[in-house]
Amino acid sequence: MNIKLLHRDQIDITQWNARVEESGNGLPYALSEYLDIVTDRQWCALVGDDYEAIFPLPIEYKLGAKMFLQPPFTQQLGLIAKGGNQEILLDFINSIPSDFKLLHLKGNEKSAIANHENFNIIRRTNLLLPLNVDYEEIKARYSKSLRKRIRKNEGYYEIEESEDIDLVVSFYQNEMSEKVGLNSEQYGTARKLFRYLINCNLGKIYIAKYDGDVQGALFVIHFQNRIINLFGTSNRKGKENFAMHLILNQIIEQHSNTETIFDFEGSDLSGVKKFYQSFGAQQVDYPEYYKEQLSLWYKVVKKIKSLVD
């Protein structure tokens, strides 16, 4: 296969999005509009013959150094090809241009690779829950403690759908700003991204309210056969009364007995992973590629800058 490096403005968006939609991965992160928002149009890609396979490369410049870095709100990218096409994965990885100082990108579930001579490969965890059986059968696979919490708090919250983007972003920012390290620009990106997804009927907000007080909020993506848990949290009262447990349970119940997969988006954090596994989710791994070519002067300048900031 002939592989070319194309910059954003050289890419045929119609063919690009068709490949993403036909790839069978059910992952929206590589849609051109999605990438445009989360990278501010700073991305290029490796493209195979007639867009038979594509490999997005998000670009950032830090202290003048070019880097290929995973954008926010984008769990998986990597090789996107019909049926996965594992045979050409190494060809694409080997075609990544070497003019970067740091590469830190995540592949996807269909582009698994154990090792590579030029890149460090880290195995990352995703958790998926098929919803193709009756709700009672899904619920029977919940952990005992999860079933108990749902039963105890059932009816406590009014759980409703919303299109209030500012509500979900501000709620998350208030509760999580000290934990996740997102900056104000990235919260602005979240607002743009969520607006795009809702306008395209790909996004939905769920909120848990008690006596009019919002105690939990969740933004999910609906893309093909997946519902993706993208952005959500609870406040202190919501945690005490298991708001997120109940939001997730309602979504699962609503879409049970369909060919939908609920995608929890990870995690490698033991507490979060255990929580998602309590719903009966199945672990599916995907690769993360890492390579550093930073010069000594860059490391020194970065260290000084971090001390000044």
ABEGO torsion letter per residue (X at the ends): XBBBBBBAAABBAAAAAAAAAAAGAGBAAABAAAAAAAAGGBBBBBBBBGGABBBBBBBBBBGGBBBBBBBBGBABBEBBBBGGGAAAAAAAAAABBAABABBBBBBBAAABBABBAABBBBBBBBBBBBAABBAAAAAAABBAAAAAAAAAABGABBBBBBABAAAAAAAAAAAAAAAAGBBAAAAAAAAAAAAAAAAAGABBBBBBBBGGBBABBBBBBBBEABBBBABBBBBAAAAAAGAAAAAAAAAAAAABGBABBBBAGOBABAAAAAAAAAAGBBBBBBBBBBBBABBAAAAAAAAAAAAAX
